[in-house]
Amino acid sequence: MCCASGCQPQVTQKITSRRPHSPDTGTPVDLSKAPIENQRIRWQVLPCGSVANDSMTLPAVSPDGMFIATQTGGSPSWDQLLARDGATPPTATRIEIYSLREGSEQPQFVAAVDQQVLLGRSVDREGFLVESPREDGSRWIGKADWSTGSVQWLVHDEYVNAFASLGPGGRLAWSRRAVDTEHFDLAVRHLAEPWILEGGGGDWLMPTWAGTGDGLFALNLTNHFLDAVYGTAVGPEQYRRSMRRLPIATDALLPAAFQLLNGHINVNDGAAAPRTELVFYHIGYGRVGVWQPRSARADRATVFAIGSLFGVTDNAGFIVCMTEKALVRQRIDHPPDKIELLKGHLVPRPITHPNWQYLLLAPSNGQVNLTLMRLLPADSPLWTDATSGK
């Protein structure tokens, strides 16, 4: 896709304090006998140009990093983003698809989506989800092809269908309500007709697949209490029986639930999920959190750098977070072991490209700047022209 020529390798070392702080409270923990942590890492970056953007919706990236879908034109209204009644078709919004080509300093335009749609929150190797508020008040869910922009409608009925997520083996999960009603149910489909878990007096929102099998996260908002929920999504009763809950906030409304996972894209067909975990913006702590419902700490989330907004985990036990000032890397089971990688507002998207691990998105003045990045141990050899394909 892009060669390594011109990359500027950087090497640094981080030694954490002997008195790390609790990730949940920020108070000192007595670990005077704990070993000093040592994180030495080298990283390489390659700027890859920019794409236009509406300054509100982050682009979607294909699992291999070869394609980018960006929303341009007029920014969507909050009624459109939150699937409220009164949301109109997005006539001023356009979704454009670009590819990254070897030897090119700028992404190459591929196609524009041929429907009036909003960019969704999930991708796979074939395409990315879009959502279409309709004139009659309903809302459809479709998948746009990375190469052509053509849309295949996955859910097209009389309901308001929103916040959809692609899962393994053709699974799809989304929030659904009838037009002119208030609360969202949870809908899940796998090969057959969808099953529905009713919201009752509350809402099921932002479903997110765990990455393998039938595990499904969702947000439940009931009487202003906002919880993250995990369960086995093979049917409504099985999901109820297997539920594990993490309280997030009280006195919450729909925008708070949207904020929790806004920008956190559910990637299907990406790298294998190393753990069952949900990465989200913890509105209670004002920073990125990770919840592992099958771990010994299932009753709480681990939170990371102050001011962090987005994060992605890897199979080595680390999380890469965007903060207000820099991109940082922290150990998941020991967050004080932290290292700063790059300055600036950089949203990391994991990719499965053979040479690169991340595509970094940097929103700026109606565009998003793109940078490829890979990490490697400090004692690993750097790329040569031969290994980069030149």
Secondary structure, DSSP 8 states (H G I E B T S, - for coil): ----TT---EEEEEE--SS-B-TTT--B---TTS---EEEEEEEEEEEEEEE--SSS--EE-TTSSEEEEEEES---HHHHTT-TT----TTEEEEEEE--TT-SS-EEEEE-SSS-EEEEEE-SSEEEEEEE-TTS-EEEEEEETTT--EEEEE-SSEEEEEEEE-GGG-EEEEEEETT----EEEEESSSS-EEE--TTEEEEEEEE-SSTTEEEEEEEETTEEEEEEEE-SSHHHHHHT-EEEEEESS--HHHHHHHHTT--EESSSS--SS--EEEEETTTTEEEEE-TTSTTTTS-EE-STT--EEEE-TTSEEEEE-SSEEEEEETTEEEEEEEEEES--EEEE---SS-SEEEEEEETTEEEEEEEEEEETTS----TTTTT-
